[in-house]
Amino acid sequence: NNIKLAPLYKKTGPLTNLKYKDLMDLLHYIPPAHHSYFKSLPHTQTGED
């Protein structure tokens, strides 16, 4: 039984500034080898969204 699913989205939008800030607050739970990935995620730069 090999089920193939199509991607739900073709492209994702940026994270809101608030979600990005929350991710940055959780970095101490993530191994340092993966920090650059999370820090490079696209996110909005203004306001709390």
Buried (B, 14 or more C-beta within 10 A) or exposed (E): EEEEEEEEEEEEEEBBBEBBBEBBEEEEEEEEEEEEEEEEEEBBEEEEB
